[in-house]
Amino acid sequence: MVMNDIGRDKLDRVYAQVFDAEDALVRPQFVSGTHTLFTALNGNLKYGDTLTYLMGCHMILCKK
């Protein structure tokens, strides 16, 4: 079931406009930067995809 929330949708649009972004997702449920990064990566990468950084591998993502 999808619940429409006009205030939430408006806040998302304001953030997207302020940061000149295509879209925004502003939620108090994100508890840390790592949580938001995981959510973004999980939404954009398929299982088995390889993520490459220009500056090398992130210290947390590439622990050996």
Secondary structure, DSSP 8 states (H G I E B T S, - for coil): -----HHHHHHHHHHHHHTT-S-----TT--SHHHHHHHHHHHH--TT-----TT---TTTT--
